Amino acid sequence: MATPLINAVAPPPKKKTPDLHALHYKLVINLYRVFAVTILYLVLAGILAYAFVMGFYAINSSWAAPLILSSVDEKSLDFRVKLVTSQQTIEDVKVDAQKMQSGIAEMTKHRAALLELETPLKEAIVREQAHNKANGPQLAALDTQKQADNAKTQQVLAQLKEVESNIHKDLAAGLITKGDAATQLSALNQAQGAYTDSKIAEVLLTDSILQKTTTGTDSLEVLEKQAELRSEAAQLDVAIHIAQKELYEDNRQIDRLRDAIQTAKQSPYYLNAAGGKQLYFAFVPYDNQASAVAGSAIYDCYLNMLVCRKVGTVTQAFPGEEAAIHPIFKTNIRGFLIQMNLDHPESAKSKTVFLDRKPLLF
Amino acid sequence: MAPILLWLVMVLCLLISVVKYIMGIILKVAFPSTEIKKDYSYQPRVSVLMPCFNEGKTVYETIESISKSKYPSDRFEVIAQDDCSVDDSYEWMLKAQRDFTNIRIRTGKNAVNSGKARTVCNALELSNAEVIISIDSDCIFHEDAITELTACFSEPRVGSVGGRVGVRNPNDSVITAIQAVIYYSAFQLYKVPENWTRSVCCISGCLFAIRRDLLSEIEPAIRARHWFGIPVNQGEDRFLTHQTLLRGYGTYINNDALCWTTVPNNISVLFKQQLRWRRSIVRDFFYTLRTLPQHVWKLHPNTVFTLVLTPLGAIVAFLVVLTMLSSDPLAWAGPLPLVGALGIGAVLTWVIKKYSSREALANPLAFGAYVAWSMVSSLLLTPLALCTMDSADWGTRTKEEPEVPLGNTAH
């Protein structure tokens, strides 16, 4: 400090100056020494305190680190959002399940209706087949008879051509009047028409016999309808089965979500987000687990470890794992959260509290 | 804001140190021409001043090593000055005087215990040589040490020249191994850029050569050094170097001028030594700040940076470590500092083994312990130094005694 400047060394001492200097120096030195001793003791105290705190937290197994969770805390909000989403999902799945259930009921009803149709259809087919079996040969005999009748009629009609020619000759010869001739010719035409009708009836009869004695398109259509009916019933079976499985899965999902929500409701973050009043929590490392029992006393101390007082009790310990930074060592540690019932809320702001017992017996 | 500023200063200080070490490597390997031009034909008369206090037989061994010097014996003398040792140091001096008749040895004794700096001044009164070499009484000197030192004075603007201090006992303990690495790297790397600009900021008092005229000019300042009335007897080497620079002379360390010192091999002695050095650094820092304009005008910018940032780094390191420990108490326990120290230690151990086998380390991992020492050093030495500036003793060997008019008892 007082080292002389260059070219200004060792000024010749004056008679009175040294005394003043000596006084000044003595004052400065005394002040400096007081200051220095204070600082050194502070440094020493700091080192001892550092060593003691390090050692204390290395061996203590009852500390917990309070933490104040705000309702707008990111984790709490996140938790709340997830809960709302889960509840919404449950509602959606429930609606789906209800729809599914209605669908299954409708399909089951439809299937029953289809199955109800099948028996009458079967009976009708059997009845018709029995009827055909009986009518077919009869119609065949009638057809043969009809064919014979028509053959005879055809022979008679061949004779009618000669009668017609005679009518024309008689008319030309003036043997008969025109009116008579017309009447006779009309009668001939009627006979011709009746024959044609008889032929038509014969063809229709043949047709009818064919239908009744063989498997015709009508029968096939009926069988097709029967197959369609069965197919539709089978498809309904599959759809009902699938729907029932989906319904089962939906119900399971609902159960799972309900379980998850139930578990979530045991989380401190849910309690913090849902509860209206201020709750107090603390992080407990696994090493200190034995002290974190519901009902254990909580102590808050001055200077983190000295002169402690009871400030509350442990309400519950939460099962989920939490990671935190050691409040003293600043290392990553694993543990869990506890809920505290604090009589002195300001203790929630302490760096550490102690569970079950005072750390240093005072 | 304040912590950021601290870190910035700390980073700047570390950066300057790293740059100096890297520059040291580059200059040493690629630019040997930056070294001083030595003229061995220049053989001025030399007085080797050896202040002594409670060194016992070591003083005899020191004089013995000097007596083996290759420098012409008619061109140098040894002046051993005892500072009222309470052991048999003075008897050993007299014995050396009787035994080593090949050189001129003069012995003297202070009237009262006066401290190293004033003992050197008292010894100086007995000398009329052109070059003064001040040495520590616990070192062993290479036979070429005097020759190497005087050869550097052929460059007229060089005022003071130092030698390299090697460690005699590198393998005594982990502590000596660490010091061996630090001594070696300091002389062979850190001071090389300072050598380049002929502006070494601290020449070791173990082997310190200075022009007689210059020392005579500075002597009154040495005698007048005090701290609010308390005589300052420590750090005369740093003070002399500093004064040499401020008077416009160059300073240089000739690594071929060798001496060997026994470094502390236990933590207590090392701590006291380092505390003494730290006190000198802090004192020098205050002096530099008080006369900063003078420094800026007269000295090379590198020198000003070194004079300001080295002690500032020590002070800031204390605050940084304090901040670090309060925010993260186990920060020092991470593997990175240890790995870094082991890496540096391994490289330097190899270099030392290759280039200076006498200092070779048996245990290359020993330097890892430097991490712990650096914490102790940063955290304790600076505040202790700042709080014990009124200390005026020889450091490890005596109690404080009042300043009295100096006198000589020459033999």
Interface residues (C-beta under 8 A of the other chain):
Chain A: M1 A2 T3 P4 L5 I6 V9 A10 H21 A22 H24 Y25 K26 V28 I29 Y32 R33 F35 A36 V37 I39 L40 V43 I47 Y50 V53 M54 I328 F329 K330 T331
Chain B: P220 A221 R223 A224 R225 H226 W227 F228 G229 I230 V232 F239 Q243 L246 R247 R283 F286 Y287 R290 T291 Q294 L325 S327 D328 P329 L330 A331 L379 L380 P383 L384 L386 C387 T388 M389 D390
